Every structure is written in C-alpha cells, then in structure tokens.
Amino acid sequence: MSDYTTFNINNSHRLQTEQLNVPPRLLLGPGPSNAHPRILQAMSMRQVGHLDPEFLKLMDEIQELLRYAWQTDNEFTIPVSGTGSAAMEACFANLIEPDDKILIGVNGYFGNRMVDMAGRYGAEVHPLTKPWGEVFTIDEIRSGLEKYRPAILSLVHAETSTGACQPLEKIGELCREHDCLFLVDTVTSLGGVPLLLDQWKVDAAYSGSQKCLNCPPGIAPLTFGDRAIAKLKSRKSKVPNWYLDMTMIMNYWGGERTYHHTAPINMNYGLREALRIIAEEGLEARWKRHLRVARMLWDGLAEMGIECHVKEKYRLPSLTTVKVPEGVDGKAIQKYLLNEYNIEIAGGLGELAGKVWRVGLMGYNSRQENVLLLLSALEQAFKANRLLAG
C-alpha cells in the first residue's frame, strides 16, 4: 500500500472560509418560512440508525400525526425523503402509466409544473385552464371530466404563485362518478388552511415541510388512499423511478421495515416536532389563527390603498399576493425590506412576475406582530422609494 506521500494534490479549491453566520431574516415570502425554535432543537438531536427500534417508533408517530393534519385514515401516509417537488413527482411516477389520460387544473405556476411532470411519464395530458388568481367551478371540472374521461384529475389546492385557494368540496364525489382518481397539491395549505382529505374524497395528496409546517425544506408528506393504492398495485409496468417507487418504499414504512434507502434521520425529527406542535394547538384553532392574522394584513394593506390580487372569498390565509402599486418599483421595495429590516417577501412568478408581491404568513410566522412589523416597514419602504424616484 502507498505511504500517501506521492500524490500530486491540487489545492486550488481548498477554500478557507469563515464560520457560518446567517442573517436573522424574517421569512415572509412563499417559503421557506422560519422554523419554529422547537423544530430546530429537535433537528439538532443526535442520530440513531434508520432501522433502530427508537426510529421505527418515531416513524409510526409521524404517520399518525400526518393523518391528523390531513384528516385522513389512509394507511399509506409517509414523508418522502426530498422536497415537496419530490412528493409531487412520486405521485405522478407511481399513479401514471403511459397513455393514461390526466386532466390538470392550470391556474398558476404549479399547475404548469404538473403538466410538465405528467408528460414526462407518458401521460396524455389535458390542461384545464383559468386566469392566474381564479379558481375552477364545479361545473367547469364536470365538463372537463365528461369531455376527456381521464384516469386522474389533478388540482392545486393552494396555488403558491397566485395566492388562490381552490375549493375541493364535491370534486371527489364527482371523480368517483367518473371512475377517476383525485390528486391534490396541498404544499401551501397543510397545517394552515382547512383540509379534510377523507371527507372530500381525495385519493392522493402531497405537501412540503417548509410552508405552514415550519420545518426546513427536505422532507415531504405524501398520502395514498385505497383507490390510489389499487391503481399502483395494478400497474402493468414498473414505476419508472427507482428512488420514488412507492411499491418498495411502502415496505419500509409498513410492517416489514425492509430497507430501501437511508431515511434523513434529523429531518424526520424536525417533521415529528412540527406535527406535534400542530396537534397541541389543534387544527381548528390553527386554521382560525391563520385567517385572523391574514385579515390583519389584508385590512392594513387596504388602509394603505394597496390591493390584493385574489378575491377575498378565494384568498389563501397562508399566502397573499399583493398588487404592486402603479409607479412603484417592486424589486426595489423587496430589496429595501431585506436590507433595512431583514424581511423577505417575494415577487411574482410566471404571468404575475413584476405585478405582485407574495407575502407568506405560515405556521409559526402567522403572528400579529409580524403583520404590524411588515406594514410599518412597507410604509418606510414606500417613502424611501418616492424619495429615490423624485
């Protein structure tokens, strides 16, 4: 064996960096949100093995708490090892077979992402479109189901790009009448907006950890009901994604505990604590708090003469799209808030780029003191913007 003295080491990339020093941002954008201190503390705990009896017990607790948060009895309810987009992809990879017809509601950026993802798995994709910020009526959905006879209907419950909340009541019943699975994106609604999967007959759903759950990004809830599991088990071909193949992963999260991949131990610690916090507060109290705090923001903006993009009836309490007033440089306002107040808000995506700001009040960040601080900072930002413009 070599004595390790003959290697020609390239040291050009041997960067000597300073100790990490992260600024104290107040994250009032579309996500990530600020993690609850209890969650950060839980994530700092020492690891155990991913097949350790104590971790297996923790897995059971996460599954049960996720069922509470989603209001479902689905046996297959797990956190995917990855961000919310990984859970989205898991749904499409497992439930779509080549040439399956899928009807996708597109009224924002993430509806378009669904279209892209479904097409990559060979689906015959039929977009159902509405202007960004509007929602679909039950009659529009019924017409789409009757016209295309899809195997899957996919909708975004809380469209992060627009701040619109899609009503889901009665759609699941309609899907069952048309022998169609009902798949829902709940990334910005889980833990902050009323969400009743079983009552609304949702067959499959996914979410993310970094929005109303206040856990850092990197783990993503997913749930399949009996009808979705039946479609998965009746596939004629293998799931075309090894890492996200739920036919294998369900053996790890089920009774067998068969190894598939190394679970992100500390991310699961954080998710468990996030779900504990939700259970302690109670869903109804949590939903009411999000709405009460969001209304403080909406009322404060109205007093300043600033409009919201979405009609109040369909407005998300967890994510508000705020119209950038005419003559105001939206990016300059964002920069001022970040530099002067350490407050992050985001601009618009896609069709709403340059037209709106996106303000998130999610979970731990949904507090009245944050609203008061933001409104005060906005007033100062507008004054500074007028001085610069003048």
N, C-alpha and C positions, 0 to 999 in steps of 0.2 A: 504494500500500500504506500502511496505517496506520503511524504512528510509535510505536504502542504506548503512547501517553500518555493515551488517552481511556477506557481500560477501568475499569469500576467493580468492583474486586476485593473479594470477600468474604473477609476474613481471620479470620473467627470460628473456622475449623477449622485454622488454622495453628499446630498444636501444636509447642511447643519441648520436645522430650523429652531425657532423659538418655541417655548412651551405654548400649548394651545390656549388662546384667550378669546372666547366667543363673546361678542357684544350682547348686552341684555335686551334683545329685541322683544317687543310685544307683537306677536304674530296675529294680526287681524286681517290676514288675506284669506285665500281659499284653501289654505292648508300647505304645510303642516300648521297645526295650532300648537300653542305652548303646552308641553306635557305637564300634567299635574305633578307636584313635588313627590307625592307618594309613589307615582309610577316610576319616576327616575330613581327613587330609592330602591324600589323593588328590582329594577333592572341592574342595579349595582351589586346585587347579591351574588355570591359565588356559584359557579355552575355545578350541576350534577350531570351524570350521563343521560343521554336521551332515552335510555331504556331502564334507568334507575327507578325502583319502586316509588320513590317520592315524586319523580317527574311524571310517572304514569298517573299517579293520583291527581297531580296538578292538571294534567290533560283532561281528566274527567270533569274537574271543576270548571275549566274553561268551556267545555262543551255545554255543560248545564247552564252556565251563566250566559252564554251566547244564545241559547234557546229562550231564556227570559228576555234578553234585549230585543230579540227579533219576534218574540211572541209566537214561537213555533214548537211543535213536538218532534220535528224532524230528527230522526236518529243520526243521520249523517250531517252533522253540523260541526265544522272544524275551522281552524285557522290555517290558511295556506302560507307556506314559507316564501314570502315575497310581498311586494306592494299590492295595492288594490288592482292594478293592471294585471298582475299575475292571477288573481282570483277571477277577474273578467275573462282572461284567456282560458283559465281552467274550465269555466262554464262552456265556452264555445268549443274548445277542443274535445270535451267529453260528450257534449249533447248533440253536436252536429256531425252528421255523416255526409259524404259527398252527394251533392244534388238535393239535399234537404232544402225545402223552401223555408225561409225565415223572413218574417215581417219585423222591421226595426223602426221604431219611432225616432225620427231625427228632428229635434227642435233645439239642438245645441251641439257643442263640440264633441261631447262624449257619445252622442248618438252616432255621429260620423265615425268615431273610433270603433264602435260596434260593427258598423258596416264594413270597415276595413278588415277587422279581425275575422268576421264571419266569412268573408270572401276568401280569405287565406286558407280556410278549412274546407273550401269547395262547396259552400252553400250557394243556393240560388237566392240572392238577396233582393228583397223588395223594400226600399225605404218608404216610410210614410212620413211626409214632411209637413212642418209648420214653421212659421217665422220664429226666430230665436227670442225666447221670452214668453211664448204662448204655450198652451198645453193642449193635449188631444181630448176631444169629447168622446163619450162612449159610442155615439153614432159613427164617428169617423173611424174608430177602431173596429166596430162591427162591419162597416163597409170594406175595410181592408181585409178582414178575416174572410168575408164572403167572396171577395174578388180573387184572393191569392191562395186560399186554403193552405196556410203554412203549417209546418210541423212545430214551429216555435214563434211566439210573439215576444219581442224583447223591448223593454221600455226603461228609461232612466227616471227613477222616482224623484231624485233631487239633482237637477242639472247644474253642476258646479259652474259652468260657463255663463249661465243666464240668471241663476237665482230663482228659477221656477220650480214649483213642486207639482208633479203630475198626480192628480187623483187616481187611486188604484181600485177603489171600491167598484164591485160588479164586473171588473175586467176579467178576473179569474174565472168567474162563473161563465162568462161569455167564451173564454178559451176552452173550457171543458165542453161546452155545447158544440164547439168546432173541432174537438179532438186535437187540441193544440197546447203545447207547454207554455207556461207563462214565466218568463225570466225577467228579473228586475235588478237594476243597478241601485244599490242603497248606500253608496260610498259617503255621501254628504248628509244622509238622513238618519242612519243608525245611531241611536243614542241621543238624538236631538229633535226628531220630528216623529209624530205618531206613525207607527209602523206595525202592522198586525198581519204577519205573513199567512198564518193558518186561516184567520177569519176572512182574508181577502183572496184565499186560494192561490197563493203564489207558489209555483213549483220549484223554482230555483232562484237564489239571490246571492249577491256577493257585496262586500264592503271593503273599507280600508281602515287602518288603525289610527291614522293621523288627523282625522277630522274631529267629529264630536266625541270620539273615544279618548282623544288627547294622548294617545300613545305615539311614540315616534314612528315614522314610516318603516315598513319592513315586514309586516305580518298582516294577513288579510282574511277576514272571516268569509266563509262560504257555506251554503246550506243547500242540500238537495232533498226534496220531498219524494214520496213513494213513486209518483209518476215519472219524475226525472231519473230516479234510480232504475226504474223499469226500462226506460229508453236506453240508459247507459249499458245495462246488462244484456240488452237485446241487439247491441251493435253487431254488424256483420264484419267489421274491420277493427283492428286495434286502434286505441286512442293515439292519434298521430303526434303525441308529445309525451315523451317518457317521464320527464320531471313532474308534469302536472296530471299524470294518468291516475284518476281517482279510483280506478279498479284495483290499483296496487296500494295507493295511499290509504284507502279505507281499511286495509288490513292492519295498518299501523295504528290508526285512530280507533279501530274496532277492538273486538275481544282478543284477536290473535296477537296484536302488538308486533307484527312482523316488520323488520327493518326495511325501510325504503330509502330514506336519506336522513342525514343528521339534522334534527329539528333545531331552529335557532332558540336555544335554551332561554337566554335572557330576554328575548323579545316575547316569549311566552310568559315569563314572569311579569313583564310590563302589561301585557294584554289582560292577564288574570287580575291584576290590580285595577286596571281601568274598568273592567266589568264589575268588580267588587264595589267600586265607587258608584256605578250606576245602580246596582242592586240596593245599596244603602240609601241612596236618595229616593229611589222609586221612579218608575218610568213616567207616571202621570205628573208627578212633581217636576221632574226633569223637563218634560215637554212644555209644561206651563212656564217654567223659568225661561226657557229659550224664547218663547213667544213674547213674554213680558219684557225681556231685555231688548229683543229686536224691535218691539214697538217704541221703546225709548229712543232707539236710533232713528227709526222712521219719523217719529214726531219731531226730533231735534233737527233732522235734515229739512223737514218741511218748514220749520220756523226760519231756517236759513235760506229758504227759497230753492232748495235742491230737490229734484225729483228722483224717484226710484224707477227702474226700468220695467219691472213686472207689476201687474195689477195686484193690489193687496190680497185679494182672495186667493191668489196662487203663489204668493211670495214666500220664499223659504225663510224661516226664522234663523236658520244657521248660516245662511249666505245671502247677502243683499247686493244686488247690482245697482249702483248709484250712477245716474247720468252725469257725465262731466259737463258742467255749465258752459254755455257758449262763450268763447273768448278766453277760456281757461286752459292752460297747458297741463293736461292730466299727468304726464310723466314728471313735470316739474313739481307738482303737488306731492306726488309719491316720494320723490327724492327729498323734498323738504321734510316730510314727516319722518322719513328714515334717518336723515342726518341730524335733525334738530330734536326729535322726540323718541327715536328708536322704535317707531311704529311702522310696521309693514302692512300696507294694503296693496292690492294687485290691480293691474289694468285688465282690459277685456281680452278675450280670446277670439280668434276667427272673425266672424262677422261683426263682433262687438269691439274689436280692437280699436283703441283710441276714443271710444264712445262712452265707456263706463269704467267705473272702479268696482272692484269686487271686495266686499267687506265681510269677513267671517267672524261670527260670534258663536264659537263652538265649544260645547262642554265646559271645561274649566275657564275658558275665556269669555263665556257668556255671563258677564257680571256688569252691573250698572256702573261701577267705577271706570271700567274700560270704555264704556259708551261716553261718559262725561269727558274723559281724557281725550278721546278721539275727536269729539265735536269741538272742544276747545282748541285742539291742535289744528284742526281743519280751518277754523276761523283765522288763526295766526298764519297758516299757510296761504290762505286767500289774500290776506293783507300783504304778505311778502310778494306774492305773485303779481298783485296790482302795482306795487312799487317798482318791481322789475320791468313790468310791461310799460309803465308810464315813463 
